[in-house]
Amino acid sequence: MNVIRSIHRCDVTIFMWVASRKTQDQMVRIAKVISRTANGPLYLALMLWLALSNQPSDAGFLGSLLMGFLLERPLYFVLKNLFKRSRPYVALNTQNFITPGDRFSFPSGHTSAAFLVATLISSFHPWATPLVMLWASTVAMARVVLGVHFPTDTLIGALMGSGLAFLSMEILLK
C-alpha cells in the first residue's frame, strides 16, 4: 500500500505543477486542439482510407487496427469501472477545462487509443514513427493539462494502447 501512496503523491505533485504553470491559458487552448484529434473521427477516417486502399499491407494494418480497438475499448471500460479512480479535478478540487465523457480517470482512453494507432502506424510505416509518437505523447500530456487525468492514467493508457497494438498484430499476422 505504501507504494501506491507514493505513486499517488508523485502523481499529485506532477499534476499540481502542470496546473500551476503561468502560461496555462495558452497551454489549455493548445491542449484542447490536441485532445480533440484523439476523439475518434480521425480513427474512422484512417480505417476508411485503409479499407479503400489498394496496398496489400494496408489489409493487415486495417485488420490490426480493428482488432486493436475491439480489444482496447472493452478493456478500457472494464478498468475504468474496476478502479473507479476519481478525476483530478474531483479528487483535488482543481479546475478542469473540458467535460470528460465519463466519470473516472484510470486509464486514459484518449491516450490508449492514440498509442494504439501510433504503434500500428509505426509498425506498418516506420518512417512516420517520430511524428505519430510525438502526436500520441502530446495527446497524453494534453489530458493532464486539461485537468481530466493524472500522469499515471496516461502512462498506463500509453502502455495499454501500445501493448494491444502488438497483441493485435500477433493475433492477426502470425
C-alpha positions, 0 to 999 in steps of 0.5 A, a space after each residue: 500500500 505504501 507504494 501506491 501512496 507514493 505513486 499517488 503523491 508523485 502523481 499529485 505533485 506532477 499534476 499540481 505543477 502542470 496546473 500551476 504553470 503561468 502560461 496555462 491559458 495558452 497551454 489549455 487552448 493548445 491542449 484542447 486542439 490536441 485532445 480533440 484529434 484523439 476523439 475518434 473521427 480521425 480513427 474512422 477516417 484512417 480505417 476508411 482510407 485503409 479499407 479503400 486502399 489498394 496496398 496489400 499491407 494496408 489489409 493487415 494494418 486495417 485488420 490490426 487496427 480493428 482488432 486493436 480497438 475491439 480489444 482496447 475499448 472493452 478493456 478500457 471500460 472494464 478498468 475504468 469501472 474496476 478502479 473507479 479512480 476519481 478525476 483530478 479535478 474531483 479528487 483535488 478540487 482543481 479546475 478542469 477545462 473540458 467535460 470528460 465523457 465519463 466519470 473516472 480517470 484510470 486509464 486514459 482512453 484518449 491516450 490508449 487509443 492514440 498509442 494504439 494507432 501510433 504503434 500500428 502506424 509505426 509498425 506498418 510505416 516506420 518512417 512516420 514513427 517520430 511524428 505519430 509518437 510525438 502526436 500520441 505523447 502530446 495527446 497524453 500530456 494534453 489530458 493532464 493539462 486539461 485537468 481530466 487525468 493524472 500522469 499515471 492514467 496516461 502512462 498506463 493508457 500509453 502502455 495499454 494502447 501500445 501493448 494491444 497494438 502488438 497483441 493485435 498484430 500477433 493475433 492477426 499476422 502470425 
